[in-house]
């Protein structure tokens, strides 16, 4: 396999860019951004998640999640029952308006995934996700090892 680094980085960048473009186009006319989509998606799947749980599920840091939830709350897509100033471990819920938006976004997500499935058989997709998971875990291990080694230098 020649030039694996160039192929890998080009393909992963292109995939990421295309996913972003699809999200961006799907959100035209709505008052949310692509960063808000995973939060709404996960709350649709399991209402009553805390910011801590959403950080893990969405793979976002605390600051981004805090801004996301603040924005979604101001737009009346989500609410939190607690009025404490530190609400990070309080559950967030979709409002009716938020549920309708999340359901519409979920429909769009399913439509895109169905389109992908038309070109790749289920068995191939299962293998792909298995390989992708292994690759992700390997790269995370290496990244953590490098960080650990760099601290010693």
C-alpha positions in Angstrom: 0.0 0.0 0.0 1.7 3.1 -1.2 1.5 6.4 0.6 -0.9 5.2 3.3 -0.5 8.5 5.3 -1.6 10.7 2.4 -4.5 8.4 1.5 -5.7 8.1 5.1 -5.6 11.8 5.9 -7.1 12.8 2.5 -10.0 10.3 2.9 -10.7 11.1 6.5 -10.6 14.8 5.8 -12.9 14.4 2.8 -15.4 12.2 4.7 -15.4 14.7 7.6 -15.9 17.6 5.2 -18.8 15.8 3.3 -20.5 14.9 6.6 -20.3 18.6 7.6 -21.7 19.7 4.2 -24.6 17.3 4.5 -25.3 18.6 8.1 -25.0 22.2 7.0 -27.4 21.8 4.0 -29.9 19.8 6.1 -30.0 22.7 8.7 -30.7 25.5 6.2 -33.7 27.4 7.4 -33.3 26.3 11.1 -31.8 28.4 13.9 -29.4 25.7 14.9 -25.8 24.8 13.9 -24.2 21.5 13.2 -22.7 21.3 16.7 -26.3 21.2 18.1 -27.4 18.1 16.1 -25.7 15.4 18.2 -27.1 16.9 21.4 -30.7 16.9 20.0 -30.1 13.4 18.5 -29.1 11.9 21.9 -31.8 13.6 23.8 -34.3 12.2 21.4 -33.0 8.7 22.0 -32.9 9.1 25.8 -34.5 12.2 27.3 -33.2 13.4 30.6 -29.4 13.3 30.0 -27.0 15.5 32.0 -24.4 17.7 30.4 -21.8 15.3 31.6 -23.5 12.4 29.8 -24.0 14.5 26.7 -20.3 15.4 26.7 -19.4 11.7 26.5 -22.0 10.8 24.0 -21.3 13.7 21.7 -17.5 13.6 22.2 -17.5 17.3 23.1 -15.7 19.1 25.9 -17.5 20.7 28.8 -17.3 24.3 27.4 -18.8 23.4 24.0 -21.6 21.4 25.6 -22.4 24.2 28.0 -22.7 26.7 25.2 -24.7 24.2 23.2 -27.2 23.6 26.0 -27.5 27.3 26.8 -28.3 28.0 23.1 -30.8 25.2 22.9 -32.4 26.3 26.1 -32.7 29.9 24.9 -34.3 28.7 21.7 -36.7 26.6 23.8 -35.6 23.3 22.4 -34.5 21.9 25.7 -35.2 22.6 29.4 -33.7 21.7 32.7 -35.9 21.3 35.8 -33.2 22.6 38.2 -32.7 26.3 38.6 -29.3 25.9 40.4 -26.5 28.0 39.0 -24.4 24.8 38.5 -26.6 22.6 36.5 -24.0 20.4 34.9 -25.3 17.2 36.5 -29.0 18.1 36.2 -31.0 16.3 33.5 -32.0 18.1 30.3 -35.2 17.3 28.5 -36.5 18.1 25.0 -39.4 20.5 24.8 -42.3 19.7 22.4 -40.6 22.2 19.9 -37.3 20.4 20.5 -38.8 17.0 20.1 -40.3 18.0 16.7 -37.0 19.4 15.5 -35.1 16.3 16.8 -37.5 14.0 15.1 -37.2 15.9 11.8 -33.4 15.8 12.1 -33.5 12.1 12.9 -35.6 11.5 9.7 -32.9 13.4 7.7 -30.1 11.4 9.3 -31.9 8.1 8.6 -32.5 9.2 4.9 -28.8 9.8 4.5 -27.8 6.5 6.1 -30.4 4.7 3.9 -28.7 6.3 0.9 -25.3 5.0 2.0 -26.8 1.6 2.6 -28.0 1.5 -1.0 -24.4 1.5 -2.2 -22.8 -0.7 0.5 -24.3 -4.0 1.7 -25.0 -4.5 5.4 -22.2 -7.1 5.8 -19.7 -4.7 4.3 -20.9 -1.8 6.5 -20.6 -4.1 9.6 -17.0 -4.9 8.7 -16.2 -1.3 8.0 -17.5 -0.1 11.4 -15.6 -2.9 13.1 -12.4 -1.9 11.3 -13.1 1.8 12.0 -13.6 1.0 15.7 -10.3 -0.9 15.9 -8.5 2.0 14.1 -10.1 4.5 16.4 -9.0 2.6 19.5 -5.5 2.1 18.2 -5.1 5.8 17.4 -6.5 6.8 20.8 -4.0 4.4 22.5 -1.1 5.9 20.5 -2.2 9.5 21.1 -2.5 8.8 24.8 0.9 7.1 24.9 2.5 10.0 23.0 1.0 12.5 25.4 2.3 10.4 28.4 5.8 10.1 26.8 5.8 13.8 25.9 5.2 14.8 29.6 8.3 12.9 30.6 10.6 14.7 28.1 
